Each structure stands twice: as C-alpha cells, then as structure tokens.
Amino acid sequence: MSAPAPPSRRWLRGARPSRFELSIALALVLAAVLPLGASLWLASRLAAENLALGLDPRVVDRLEATPALYGDLFQARKQLYAQQARALAQGLPRSPAAVGPYLQAALERTPRLRRAAVLTEAGEVAAEAENTAPNPEGEWREAPARVALPGGGTLECVFAIEAHFFAELDESRELAEAMAGVEALRAEIQRSYVRAFALLLFAWALVAGLLGWWLARRTTRRVTALVRATGELARGNLAVRVDPGRSADEVAELARAFNTMVAEVRESRDRIVYLEKISGWQDVARRLAHEIKNPLTPIQLAFQQLEARHRLLAAPDPAFARLLAEAGEIVREEIGTLERLVGEFSAFAKLPEVRPEPADLGDFAEEYARASPAEGLAAGLEVVRAAGPCPVALDRALMRTVLANLVRNAAEASRPEPARIHLGVSRTTARAVLTVGDEGPGIPPEVRERIFDPYFTTKSEGTGLGLAIAKKIVLQHGGEIEVGGRPGGGAQFTLSFPLSSPSAAGPARPS
C-alpha cells in the first residue's frame, strides 16, 4: 500500500476547476459559437441558393445535351478520318516497292495517324508503316478507318482520338443522370446541409470548450500552485517547491524565481541555525576549557611535590621509585593531552569575527600553496585555475586556517601513501569555487551528513572541531562548504563564495 502524499504535495495539486478556469472556458466557447451560429444561418441560405442554381432547368438541359454533343464530335472525327484514308488510298503508288515509303510519309504529314497498312485479299500485310513515338496529346484510343482498293485488298488506317474525351463523356452522362434525380431531393439536401453545419458547430463548440478548459487549467493550476505554495511558505514549510514545467512563459519564470527564493531562504535559515548552534558549542567549549584548566595546575604541582618529597627520603624504596616514575610519566602525558584539549577548546571559543577584504580567490590559493608547502607533504600541493579573475571578499588569516585544516585532513587521509593534494579554482555566474581534493579512500556517505558537527570525528585523536570551525568561517564569509567524492577517487571539499565586483578585488597582497 503506497504511503500518502506529503501535505505540501497535496496542497500543490489542483482539486477542481476554479471560477477563473470556468470563465476562460466559457469565453472561448462563446467566441467560437457566436461566429459559427451566424455561419449556420448563412450556410442555410447559401445551400438554398446553390441548389436553386444547380437545379435550374437550363443547367439540367445542358447537362443532358452534353453526351449528344460528344457523339456529334466523334462522328465528325470518324468522317474526317475516313476521308483522309480515302485520300491516302487514291494516292497509293502502283509499284509495291514504293508503297512502304509512301505510307511512312503519310504518317508524318497526317495528324493523329498512328498506323497505315496495305492488306491483301487474304488479309496478309503487304506493306505497313507505324508511328511508335509517344502521342504528344497524352493517352489515346484507336479509331480505325478501312478503304477497299481498286485492284483488290484493303488500306487500313488507325487514327488516335484523345482518351480524355471518352472520360469526359462518361462523366457528363453520370452527372446528367445524377442531376436528373436531385430535383426530388432539394429539401432533403438543404436539410442535410443544415445538419452538417449544425454538427460542425456542436463539435467545434465542444473542442473550443475543452481547449479553453485545458488552457485555463494549464495556466491557473500553476498560479494556484504558487498561491498554495506561498501559504505553505508562510506556515514555515521551507521544503515546498513548485514545478515550473517545461514552459518558458512568465508563470514558469515566476515558479522558478519562487523556488530560488525558497532555496535561498532555506540556506539562510540553515546558515543562521548552524551559526547559532556553533555559538552554543562555543559557550560549552569555553566552560569546558575553564573547568578542565582550573584543576590541571594543582594536580601538576601536587605530583611534583610528591616526587620532590620522595627524592628527599634517606632510604627511598626502589619499587616505589619505579612506580612513581611510571605514574609521573602517565600524569604528565595526560596533563599534556588535557592542555592540548584546553587549547583547542579555547581557540574554538575565541574565534575572531570575520573581517573580509578584497582579494582574488585564485591568487589567494596560489599564495597559500607557496607559503605553506602542503604542510610538509612529500608530493606537494597542486593548484589548478580553471577560470580567470575570481574577485571575492576574504579574511585571509581565517581562510588560511580553513585551508590548513582541510589540507591537513587530506594529508592524514592519504597516509601511509605520499599525499597529493589538489586545489582547484573555478567560477560560475555568481560564485567563485575553491575545491580541496585528495587521493585517499574518501568519506563514506553516512559520515558526510555529520562531518561538520562539533565534536564529531572518526579519528582516534582530536576533538572534532576543525571542520566545524572551517564551516563557521566559510558561512561568515557568506559562502557554502560541502563534501563529496573526488572524480578519480578520494574526498573533495567544495567551498563557494559570492563574487564581488572586479574593481573591488584589488591587487593580491603577499602572505
């Protein structure tokens, strides 16, 4: 069984059409129906007039007379072809050898003559000529003409009649027959016109209504989603988002701007919450440092007195002397550890305020690499600049503390192999980006969520304050710090800072 949708998603779904959507849909339906209603009346009038014109008795008579006209045309053509065949028969030469050339010449000078042949009384071909070239007038049908020759035999001529004449004749006959039966269907035809236009009117109104509802729904749903998301935001839900869709209109731009604003508000709130939490932990660190430091000096003095009194004994016990020496070594070592803890707690509790000055992030990274040769690493520190000037506002001293902490952690993660630390500088439209990467085993995803929490550490030594201090300093610069995997293996910390105007960057100061 699927889990119910979160409240923010239920709020952002449209439930039913709003009055605004219905108004847009109704407006589109009226805009479509009113012109079509007038066109329906006009169609009825035009249908009546067209039918009256089409069924005019003169038009019907003309259509019925058309087949007869084509028949007269064919008869005239046949008579003409018969006359031309007789003329060819009269001019036939008496010499059999001259008949073929004569027929060929006749084909060339006689229009539409496609074949001419002299047949004997037995029906055999004595001489023949045929025009095999394509007819320039298109498709054609045969029109034969035969003439009996005086000495016996026959002259057979085949003439061409354009095929479209026959098609037009058939079409004219069909049209005449159809028009003859239309007179009785005048009223039914007019009603069918009106029904067809009425159906078209209804279909178009339905399409217009659905289209209007879809367009209204598509627009108002996103506006409604923005209104509901604003209500969710007012109630403190900073996880609310509005889907801008794939459109590029103003509503989509407004949705993207809303999401950006919510993300910025959430980032600001998280920054404030984190800084407040760090301030609380600084208070705790200050008290711990005070509570730990106070008894350290008396403990150390008391043990020193014990050792001095033992040395003044006339006959010191060797076994007790060994025990006292071992205990002294342990006490001094633990006191040293506590003093280091007190020092770290004090440094954490007394973090100075950030005083940023104009700087270029790329120049700053290169200066750090020159002045701090990778914290004594054998393989060194590599700086890669993938952008031009990156003007930012930095507190150089505090940012050196951040880089020193990150580089030291990267070096420790790479042991026992020689450390290779990679510093990268790039920029986006509004941010300058600094990355610190190593080639170690990386940081597990489940650890990344807590890695910036004070007193959280995966090391056997340390207080877990270094990354918390680094994050506080970065946030006080108006920046962000994230941890992830480095392409090619290892861990990578990404620090981003808002760009300042190029003129504010100024010349880079030496370290």
C-alpha positions as CSV (number, residue, x, y, z in Angstrom):
1,M,0.0,0.0,0.0
2,S,1.5,3.3,-1.0
3,A,2.2,6.0,1.5
4,P,0.0,9.1,1.5
5,A,1.4,12.1,-0.3
6,P,3.1,14.7,2.0
7,P,1.0,17.8,2.9
8,S,3.0,20.1,0.7
9,R,2.2,17.9,-2.4
10,R,-1.4,17.6,-1.5
11,W,-1.6,21.3,-1.3
12,L,0.0,21.8,-4.6
13,R,-2.4,19.5,-6.5
14,G,-5.4,21.1,-8.2
15,A,-8.7,19.6,-6.9
16,R,-11.4,21.1,-9.1
17,P,-11.8,23.8,-11.7
18,S,-11.8,27.3,-10.3
19,R,-14.2,30.1,-11.3
20,F,-11.3,31.7,-13.3
21,E,-10.8,28.5,-15.3
22,L,-14.6,28.2,-16.0
23,S,-14.7,31.9,-17.1
24,I,-11.9,31.3,-19.6
25,A,-13.5,28.2,-20.9
26,L,-16.9,29.9,-21.3
27,A,-15.3,32.9,-23.0
28,L,-13.7,30.6,-25.6
29,V,-16.9,28.7,-26.2
30,L,-18.8,31.9,-26.8
31,A,-16.1,33.2,-29.0
32,A,-16.3,30.0,-31.1
33,V,-20.1,29.6,-31.1
34,L,-21.3,33.1,-31.9
35,P,-19.5,33.3,-35.3
36,L,-20.4,29.7,-36.1
37,G,-24.1,30.5,-35.3
38,A,-24.1,33.2,-37.9
39,S,-22.3,30.9,-40.4
40,L,-25.0,28.3,-39.8
41,W,-27.7,30.7,-40.9
42,L,-25.6,31.8,-43.9
43,A,-24.9,28.2,-44.8
44,S,-28.6,27.5,-44.9
45,R,-29.2,30.5,-47.3
46,L,-26.3,29.6,-49.5
47,A,-27.4,25.9,-49.7
48,A,-30.9,27.0,-50.9
49,E,-29.4,29.4,-53.5
50,N,-26.8,26.9,-54.7
51,L,-29.5,24.2,-55.1
52,A,-31.7,26.6,-56.9
53,L,-28.9,27.5,-59.3
54,G,-27.7,23.9,-59.7
55,L,-31.2,22.6,-60.4
56,D,-32.1,25.3,-62.9
57,P,-33.9,23.6,-65.9
58,R,-31.5,25.2,-68.3
59,V,-28.5,23.6,-66.4
60,V,-30.2,20.2,-66.5
61,D,-31.0,20.5,-70.2
62,R,-27.4,21.5,-70.9
63,L,-26.1,18.5,-69.0
64,E,-28.4,16.1,-70.8
65,A,-27.4,17.5,-74.2
66,T,-23.7,17.1,-73.5
67,P,-23.5,13.4,-74.4
68,A,-25.1,14.1,-77.7
69,L,-22.6,16.9,-78.4
70,Y,-19.7,14.4,-77.7
71,G,-21.4,11.9,-80.0
72,D,-21.6,14.5,-82.8
73,L,-17.9,15.3,-82.2
74,F,-16.9,11.6,-82.5
75,Q,-19.0,11.2,-85.7
76,A,-17.3,14.3,-87.2
77,R,-13.9,12.8,-86.3
78,K,-14.7,9.4,-87.9
79,Q,-15.9,11.1,-91.1
80,L,-12.7,13.2,-91.2
81,Y,-10.6,10.1,-90.7
82,A,-12.5,8.1,-93.4
83,Q,-12.0,11.0,-95.8
84,Q,-8.2,11.1,-95.0
85,A,-8.0,7.3,-95.5
86,R,-9.7,7.6,-98.9
87,A,-7.3,10.3,-99.9
88,L,-4.3,8.1,-98.9
89,A,-5.8,5.2,-100.9
90,Q,-6.2,7.3,-104.0
91,G,-2.5,8.3,-103.9
92,L,-1.1,4.8,-103.4
93,P,1.7,4.1,-105.9
94,R,1.4,1.2,-108.3
95,S,4.9,-0.1,-107.5
96,P,4.9,-2.4,-104.5
97,A,8.4,-1.1,-103.6
98,A,7.2,2.5,-103.3
99,V,4.2,1.7,-101.1
100,G,6.2,1.5,-97.8
101,P,7.9,4.9,-98.2
102,Y,4.6,6.3,-99.3
103,L,2.8,5.1,-96.1
104,Q,5.7,6.3,-93.9
105,A,5.5,9.8,-95.5
106,A,1.7,9.7,-95.0
107,L,2.2,9.1,-91.2
108,E,4.5,12.1,-91.0
109,R,2.1,14.6,-92.7
110,T,-1.2,13.3,-91.5
111,P,-2.2,14.4,-87.9
112,R,-3.2,11.7,-85.4
113,L,-2.4,8.9,-87.9
114,R,-0.7,6.2,-85.9
115,R,-0.6,3.2,-88.3
116,A,-1.2,2.6,-92.0
117,A,-1.1,-0.9,-93.7
118,V,-2.0,-2.4,-97.1
119,L,-3.6,-5.8,-96.7
120,T,-4.0,-8.4,-99.5
121,E,-7.3,-10.1,-100.2
122,A,-6.2,-12.9,-98.0
123,G,-5.7,-10.5,-95.1
124,E,-1.9,-10.6,-95.1
125,V,0.1,-7.4,-94.6
126,A,1.7,-6.3,-97.9
127,A,3.2,-3.0,-96.6
128,E,3.0,-1.3,-93.3
129,A,4.2,1.9,-91.5
130,E,3.6,2.7,-87.8
131,N,4.3,5.8,-85.7
132,T,5.9,4.5,-82.5
133,A,6.7,7.9,-81.0
134,P,4.6,8.9,-77.9
135,N,1.5,10.8,-78.6
136,P,2.1,14.4,-77.7
137,E,-1.6,14.7,-76.6
138,G,-1.3,12.0,-74.0
139,E,-3.3,8.8,-73.8
140,W,-5.4,7.9,-76.8
141,R,-7.8,5.3,-78.2
142,E,-7.9,3.7,-81.6
143,A,-10.2,4.9,-84.4
144,P,-9.8,2.6,-87.4
145,A,-10.7,3.5,-91.0
146,R,-10.7,1.0,-93.9
147,V,-10.8,1.6,-97.6
148,A,-11.2,-1.0,-100.3
149,L,-8.5,-0.8,-103.1
150,P,-9.5,-1.0,-106.8
151,G,-7.2,-3.9,-107.6
152,G,-8.2,-5.9,-104.5
153,G,-7.0,-5.6,-101.0
154,T,-7.6,-3.0,-98.3
155,L,-6.0,0.1,-96.9
156,E,-6.3,0.0,-93.1
157,C,-5.6,3.2,-91.2
158,V,-5.6,3.7,-87.4
159,F,-6.2,7.2,-86.1
160,A,-5.8,8.5,-82.5
161,I,-8.7,10.0,-80.5
162,E,-7.8,11.6,-77.2
163,A,-8.8,9.4,-74.3
164,H,-10.0,12.3,-72.1
165,F,-12.9,12.8,-74.5
166,F,-14.3,9.4,-73.5
167,A,-13.7,10.1,-69.8
168,E,-15.5,13.4,-70.1
169,L,-18.3,11.8,-71.9
170,D,-18.8,9.2,-69.2
171,E,-18.6,11.8,-66.5
172,S,-21.1,14.0,-68.3
173,R,-23.6,11.1,-68.6
174,E,-23.2,10.3,-64.9
175,L,-23.6,13.9,-63.9
176,A,-26.7,14.3,-66.1
177,E,-28.2,11.2,-64.6
178,A,-27.4,12.4,-61.0
179,M,-28.8,15.9,-61.7
180,A,-32.0,14.4,-63.0
181,G,-32.6,12.8,-59.6
182,V,-31.6,15.7,-57.5
183,E,-34.7,17.8,-58.2
184,A,-36.8,15.5,-56.0
185,L,-34.2,15.7,-53.2
186,R,-33.9,19.5,-53.0
187,A,-35.4,19.8,-49.5
188,E,-33.5,16.8,-48.1
189,I,-30.3,18.2,-49.5
190,Q,-30.9,21.6,-47.8
191,R,-31.7,19.8,-44.5
192,S,-28.5,17.8,-44.8
193,Y,-26.5,21.0,-45.3
194,V,-28.0,22.4,-42.2
195,R,-27.5,19.2,-40.2
196,A,-23.8,19.0,-41.3
197,F,-23.2,22.6,-40.3
198,A,-25.0,22.2,-37.0
199,L,-22.9,19.1,-36.3
200,L,-19.8,21.0,-37.1
201,L,-21.0,23.9,-34.9
202,F,-21.5,21.5,-32.0
203,A,-18.2,19.7,-32.5
204,W,-16.3,23.0,-32.7
205,A,-18.0,24.3,-29.6
206,L,-17.1,21.2,-27.8
207,V,-13.5,21.4,-29.0
208,A,-13.3,25.1,-28.1
209,G,-14.7,24.3,-24.6
210,L,-12.3,21.5,-23.9
211,L,-9.4,23.6,-25.3
212,G,-10.4,26.6,-23.2
213,W,-10.7,24.4,-20.1
214,W,-7.3,22.8,-20.8
215,L,-5.6,26.2,-21.4
216,A,-7.3,27.7,-18.3
217,R,-6.4,24.6,-16.3
218,R,-2.8,24.7,-17.5
219,T,-2.4,28.3,-16.5
220,T,-4.5,28.7,-13.4
221,R,-3.2,25.4,-12.0
222,R,0.3,26.8,-11.9
223,V,-1.0,30.1,-10.4
224,T,-3.0,28.2,-7.8
225,A,0.0,26.1,-7.0
226,L,2.0,29.2,-6.5
227,V,-0.7,30.6,-4.2
228,R,-0.8,27.4,-2.1
229,A,3.0,27.2,-2.0
230,T,3.1,30.7,-0.7
231,G,0.7,29.7,2.0
232,E,2.9,26.7,2.9
233,L,5.9,29.0,3.0
234,A,4.1,31.4,5.3
235,R,3.4,28.5,7.7
236,G,7.2,27.8,7.8
237,N,7.4,24.9,5.3
238,L,10.7,25.5,3.6
239,A,10.6,22.2,1.7
240,V,7.8,23.4,-0.5
241,R,8.6,23.6,-4.2
242,V,6.5,24.5,-7.4
243,D,7.0,22.5,-10.6
244,P,7.7,25.1,-13.4
245,G,7.1,22.6,-16.1
246,R,8.7,22.8,-19.5
247,S,7.1,26.1,-20.4
248,A,9.1,29.3,-20.9
249,D,6.3,31.8,-20.1
250,E,6.0,34.3,-17.2
251,V,4.3,31.8,-14.9
252,A,7.1,29.3,-15.3
253,E,9.6,32.1,-14.7
254,L,7.7,33.1,-11.6
255,A,7.7,29.5,-10.3
256,R,11.5,29.2,-10.9
257,A,12.0,32.5,-9.1
258,F,9.8,31.3,-6.2
259,N,11.9,28.0,-5.9
260,T,15.1,30.1,-6.0
261,M,13.8,32.4,-3.3
262,V,12.7,29.4,-1.1
263,A,16.1,27.8,-1.6
264,E,17.9,31.0,-0.6
265,V,15.6,31.4,2.5
266,R,16.3,27.8,3.5
267,E,20.0,28.3,3.0
268,S,19.9,31.5,5.1
269,R,17.9,29.7,7.8
270,D,20.3,26.7,7.8
271,R,23.2,29.1,8.0
272,I,21.7,31.0,10.9
273,V,20.8,27.8,12.7
274,Y,24.3,26.4,12.2
275,L,25.9,29.6,13.4
276,E,23.6,29.7,16.4
277,K,24.5,26.0,17.2
278,I,28.2,26.8,16.8
279,S,27.8,29.7,19.2
280,G,26.2,27.4,21.7
281,W,29.0,24.9,21.3
282,Q,31.5,27.8,21.7
283,D,29.9,28.5,25.1
284,V,30.2,24.9,26.0
285,A,33.9,24.8,24.8
286,R,34.6,28.0,26.9
287,R,33.2,26.4,30.0
288,L,34.9,23.1,29.4
289,A,38.2,24.8,28.9
290,H,37.7,26.7,32.2
291,E,36.6,23.6,34.1
292,I,39.5,21.5,32.8
293,K,42.2,24.2,33.1
294,N,41.5,25.0,36.7
295,P,42.4,21.6,38.3
296,L,45.4,21.0,36.0
297,T,47.9,23.3,37.8
298,P,47.1,21.9,41.3
299,I,47.3,18.3,40.0
300,Q,50.7,19.1,38.4
301,L,52.0,20.9,41.4
302,A,50.8,18.2,43.8
303,F,52.5,15.4,41.8
304,Q,55.7,17.5,41.5
305,Q,55.7,17.9,45.4
306,L,55.2,14.1,45.7
307,E,58.2,13.5,43.5
308,A,60.4,16.0,45.4
309,R,59.4,14.6,48.8
310,H,60.3,11.1,47.6
311,R,63.7,12.3,46.4
312,L,64.4,13.7,49.9
313,L,63.9,10.4,51.6
314,A,67.0,8.9,53.3
315,A,66.3,5.4,52.0
316,P,63.9,5.6,49.1
317,D,62.1,2.4,48.2
318,P,63.3,1.3,44.6
319,A,60.0,-0.4,43.8
320,F,58.0,2.7,44.8
321,A,60.5,4.9,42.9
322,R,59.8,2.9,39.7
323,L,56.0,3.1,40.3
324,L,56.3,6.8,41.0
325,A,58.3,7.3,37.8
326,E,55.8,5.4,35.7
327,A,52.9,7.3,37.3
328,G,54.7,10.6,36.7
329,E,55.1,9.8,33.0
330,I,51.4,8.9,32.7
331,V,50.3,12.0,34.6
332,R,52.5,14.4,32.6
333,E,51.3,12.8,29.3
334,E,47.6,13.1,30.3
335,I,48.1,16.6,31.5
336,G,49.7,17.5,28.2
337,T,46.7,15.9,26.4
338,L,44.3,17.9,28.6
339,E,46.3,21.1,27.9
340,R,46.0,20.5,24.2
341,L,42.3,20.0,24.6
342,V,42.0,23.2,26.6
343,G,44.0,25.0,23.9
344,E,41.6,23.7,21.1
345,F,38.5,24.5,23.2
346,S,39.9,28.0,23.9
347,A,40.7,28.6,20.2
348,F,37.2,27.4,19.2
349,A,35.6,29.5,21.9
350,K,37.6,32.6,20.9
351,L,37.1,32.6,17.1
352,P,37.5,36.2,15.9
353,E,34.9,37.9,13.8
354,V,35.5,37.8,10.0
355,R,36.9,41.0,8.6
356,P,36.8,40.4,4.8
357,E,39.0,42.4,2.4
358,P,39.0,42.4,-1.4
359,A,41.0,39.5,-2.9
360,D,41.2,37.2,-5.8
361,L,40.4,33.6,-4.9
362,G,42.9,32.1,-7.4
363,D,45.7,34.3,-6.3
364,F,45.0,33.5,-2.6
365,A,45.1,29.7,-3.3
366,E,48.5,30.1,-5.1
367,E,49.9,32.3,-2.3
368,Y,48.8,29.6,0.2
369,A,50.5,26.9,-1.8
370,R,53.7,28.9,-2.0
371,A,53.8,29.9,1.7
372,S,52.5,26.6,3.1
373,P,54.2,23.8,1.1
374,A,51.4,21.3,1.6
375,E,52.0,21.2,5.4
376,G,55.4,19.4,4.7
377,L,53.9,16.8,2.4
378,A,56.3,14.9,0.2
379,A,54.3,15.1,-3.0
380,G,53.3,18.7,-2.6
381,L,50.2,20.8,-3.3
382,E,48.9,21.3,-6.8
383,V,46.8,24.4,-7.8
384,V,44.7,24.3,-11.0
385,R,42.9,27.5,-12.1
386,A,40.1,26.8,-14.5
387,A,38.8,30.4,-14.6
388,G,40.0,34.0,-14.9
389,P,39.8,36.5,-12.1
390,C,37.6,35.4,-9.2
391,P,37.1,38.6,-7.1
392,V,35.8,37.8,-3.6
393,A,35.9,39.3,-0.1
394,L,38.2,37.2,2.2
395,D,39.6,37.4,5.7
396,R,43.0,36.0,4.7
397,A,44.1,34.9,8.2
398,L,40.9,32.9,8.9
399,M,40.8,31.5,5.4
400,R,44.4,30.2,5.8
401,T,43.1,28.4,8.9
402,V,40.4,26.8,6.9
403,L,42.8,25.7,4.1
404,A,45.3,24.5,6.7
405,N,42.6,22.3,8.4
406,L,41.4,20.9,5.1
407,V,44.9,20.2,3.7
408,R,46.0,18.6,7.0
409,N,42.9,16.3,6.9
410,A,43.6,15.4,3.3
411,A,47.2,14.6,4.1
412,E,46.2,12.4,7.0
413,A,43.6,10.6,4.8
414,S,46.2,9.7,2.3
415,R,48.6,8.0,4.7
416,P,50.7,5.9,4.5
417,E,51.0,6.9,0.8
418,P,52.6,10.3,0.0
419,A,49.9,12.8,-0.1
420,R,48.8,14.6,-3.3
421,I,46.5,17.5,-2.6
422,H,44.6,19.2,-5.4
423,L,43.4,22.8,-5.1
424,G,41.0,23.9,-7.9
425,V,39.7,27.4,-8.6
426,S,36.8,28.0,-10.9
427,R,33.7,30.2,-11.1
428,T,30.0,30.2,-12.0
429,T,27.8,33.1,-13.0
430,A,27.7,34.5,-9.4
431,R,30.0,32.3,-7.3
432,A,33.7,31.6,-7.0
433,V,34.5,28.0,-6.2
434,L,37.5,26.5,-4.4
435,T,37.9,22.7,-4.2
436,V,40.3,20.8,-1.9
437,G,40.7,17.1,-3.0
438,D,42.9,14.2,-2.0
439,E,43.6,10.7,-3.4
440,G,42.7,8.9,-0.2
441,P,39.9,6.4,0.5
442,G,37.2,9.1,0.5
443,I,34.5,9.8,3.1
444,P,31.5,7.4,3.4
445,P,28.1,8.9,2.6
446,E,26.7,8.2,6.0
447,V,29.6,10.2,7.6
448,R,29.2,13.2,5.3
449,E,26.0,14.3,7.0
450,R,27.6,14.8,10.4
451,I,31.2,15.7,9.4
452,F,30.7,19.4,10.2
453,D,29.1,18.8,13.6
454,P,31.2,20.0,16.5
455,Y,33.0,17.2,18.4
456,F,32.2,14.6,15.7
457,T,35.4,12.8,14.5
458,T,36.4,9.5,13.0
459,K,40.0,9.8,14.2
460,S,41.4,8.2,17.3
461,E,42.8,11.6,18.3
462,G,41.4,15.1,18.0
463,T,38.3,16.9,19.2
464,G,36.3,17.1,16.0
465,L,36.3,20.9,16.0
466,G,38.5,21.6,12.9
467,L,35.7,21.1,10.3
468,A,33.1,22.9,12.4
469,I,35.5,25.9,12.7
470,A,36.1,25.7,8.9
471,K,32.4,25.7,8.2
472,K,31.7,28.6,10.5
473,I,34.3,30.7,8.9
474,V,33.0,29.9,5.4
475,L,29.4,30.7,6.4
476,Q,30.5,34.0,7.9
477,H,32.0,34.9,4.5
478,G,28.5,34.3,3.0
479,G,29.8,31.1,1.4
480,E,28.9,27.4,1.5
481,I,31.0,24.3,2.1
482,E,30.2,20.8,1.0
483,V,31.9,17.4,1.0
484,G,31.7,14.8,-1.7
485,G,33.7,12.4,-3.8
486,R,36.6,13.5,-6.0
487,P,36.5,12.3,-9.6
488,G,39.1,9.6,-9.9
489,G,38.9,8.7,-6.2
490,G,39.3,10.3,-2.8
491,A,37.4,13.1,-1.0
492,Q,36.8,16.6,-2.1
493,F,35.6,19.7,-0.2
494,T,33.9,22.4,-2.2
495,L,33.9,26.0,-1.0
496,S,31.9,28.6,-2.8
497,F,31.8,32.4,-2.2
498,P,29.8,35.2,-3.8
499,L,31.6,37.1,-6.4
500,S,32.3,40.7,-5.8
501,S,32.8,43.4,-8.4
502,P,36.2,43.1,-10.2
503,S,37.1,46.6,-9.2
504,A,36.7,45.6,-5.5
505,A,39.2,42.8,-5.7
506,G,42.3,45.0,-5.8
507,P,45.8,43.7,-6.1
508,A,46.6,40.5,-4.3
509,R,48.6,41.0,-1.1
510,P,51.5,38.8,-0.3
511,S,51.1,36.4,2.5
